[in-house]
């Protein structure tokens, strides 16, 4: 932004847009699976991508019924997220560190480290 002169509202808007962009970047490689979206930091904060639309309208349903259904829905989403986190991100992280260990051990054997 350099020397830009922004009002408080303009600065706040710009920072919120930057935050949304950063929190929407994938944490892992994006696989070409139909209907899946890559894990992002926003999944950790709000349980979904920031750029996606919120869930639909609940008009005509009792508040208690909606709360129970919503709780079950959010519980399934949270479990799905943690399963993907463990299966994709943590597995990739483990493989990355295994690769680093091989490089370091190989360098030590050759005396180049």
Backbone torsions as a table, in degrees:
resi	resn	phi	psi	omega
1	UNK	NA	-17.5	172.5
2	UNK	56.0	-125.5	-177.3
3	UNK	-95.7	20.2	-178.0
4	UNK	-61.8	139.4	177.2
5	UNK	-103.8	107.5	-176.8
6	UNK	-115.2	147.2	171.8
7	UNK	-73.4	169.0	179.9
8	UNK	-58.7	-44.5	179.9
9	UNK	-63.8	-39.6	177.9
10	UNK	-65.7	-42.2	177.9
11	UNK	-64.0	-44.4	179.2
12	UNK	-61.3	-44.3	178.5
13	UNK	-61.2	-44.8	-179.8
14	UNK	-62.3	-45.3	-179.8
15	UNK	-65.1	-37.7	177.7
16	UNK	-65.9	-39.4	177.7
17	UNK	-66.1	-40.8	177.3
18	UNK	-64.1	-44.5	178.6
19	UNK	-59.5	-44.3	178.5
20	UNK	-62.3	-40.2	179.1
21	UNK	-65.6	-46.3	-179.8
22	UNK	-64.6	-40.1	-178.2
23	UNK	-77.9	-5.9	177.4
24	UNK	-100.8	-1.7	178.9
25	UNK	-74.5	137.4	-179.4
26	UNK	-63.7	143.9	175.2
27	UNK	-85.3	-21.8	-176.4
28	UNK	-131.2	173.7	174.7
29	UNK	-62.3	135.2	-179.8
30	UNK	-84.2	109.4	178.5
31	UNK	-78.0	155.6	-177.7
32	UNK	-90.9	53.8	177.2
33	UNK	-92.6	138.1	-179.8
34	UNK	-69.3	129.8	175.6
35	UNK	81.4	1.7	179.2
36	UNK	-107.7	152.4	177.3
37	UNK	-126.0	148.6	-177.7
38	UNK	-67.7	150.4	176.6
39	UNK	-69.8	135.3	-178.6
40	UNK	-130.3	165.1	175.1
41	UNK	-57.8	-30.2	179.8
42	UNK	-66.0	-26.8	174.7
43	UNK	-61.9	-34.7	178.4
44	UNK	-70.9	-32.6	-175.2
45	UNK	-87.0	-47.4	-173.5
46	UNK	-122.9	-1.7	176.9
47	UNK	83.8	4.6	178.8
48	UNK	-158.5	170.7	174.2
49	UNK	-66.8	143.6	178.9
50	UNK	-68.6	-28.9	-175.7
51	UNK	-84.8	-3.2	-179.1
52	UNK	-87.0	159.6	-179.5
53	UNK	-80.0	146.5	176.7
54	UNK	-66.9	166.0	-179.1
55	UNK	-64.2	163.6	-172.7
56	UNK	-66.1	-179.2	-177.0
57	UNK	-75.3	148.3	-178.6
58	UNK	-119.6	24.6	-177.6
59	UNK	-61.6	142.5	177.8
60	UNK	87.9	4.1	-178.8
61	UNK	-116.6	144.3	179.1
62	UNK	-65.7	152.5	-178.4
63	UNK	-64.0	-39.8	-180.0
64	UNK	-66.0	-42.4	178.7
65	UNK	-63.8	-40.5	178.7
66	UNK	-64.3	-44.5	-178.6
67	UNK	-62.4	-43.2	178.8
68	UNK	-63.4	-45.8	-179.6
69	UNK	-64.8	-40.5	-179.8
70	UNK	-65.3	-41.6	178.5
71	UNK	-60.4	-45.1	178.6
72	UNK	-63.2	-41.9	179.5
73	UNK	-62.0	-48.4	-178.8
74	UNK	-66.1	-35.6	177.0
75	UNK	-63.0	-43.2	177.8
76	UNK	-64.8	-41.7	178.7
77	UNK	-63.1	-42.6	179.9
78	UNK	-64.2	-44.0	178.3
79	UNK	-63.3	-41.1	177.8
80	UNK	-61.3	-43.9	179.1
81	UNK	-60.4	-49.8	-176.8
82	UNK	-65.1	-33.6	175.3
83	UNK	-64.4	-44.7	177.8
84	UNK	-65.6	-41.0	179.2
85	UNK	-56.8	-48.7	-178.4
86	UNK	-67.1	-45.0	-174.8
87	UNK	-72.2	-39.1	-173.6
88	UNK	-98.9	-61.7	-172.6
89	UNK	-68.4	-51.2	-177.9
90	UNK	-65.6	-36.1	177.2
91	UNK	-65.1	-42.8	177.0
92	UNK	-63.1	-39.7	179.3
93	UNK	-63.9	-42.6	178.2
94	UNK	-62.4	-45.0	179.5
95	UNK	-64.4	-37.0	177.7
96	UNK	-61.1	-46.1	-178.8
97	UNK	-69.8	-32.6	174.9
98	UNK	-63.4	-39.2	177.9
99	UNK	-65.2	-39.6	178.0
100	UNK	-65.2	-42.5	179.0
101	UNK	-59.7	-40.3	179.0
102	UNK	-64.1	-41.0	179.9
103	UNK	-65.7	-44.9	-178.9
104	UNK	-64.8	-45.1	179.8
105	UNK	-64.1	-39.3	177.8
106	UNK	-65.0	-38.1	179.1
107	UNK	-68.2	-38.2	179.2
108	UNK	-65.4	-39.9	179.2
109	UNK	-64.1	-38.0	-179.7
110	UNK	-85.0	-10.4	179.8
111	UNK	74.8	26.3	-178.0
112	UNK	-100.0	-3.3	-178.3
113	UNK	-92.5	NA	NA
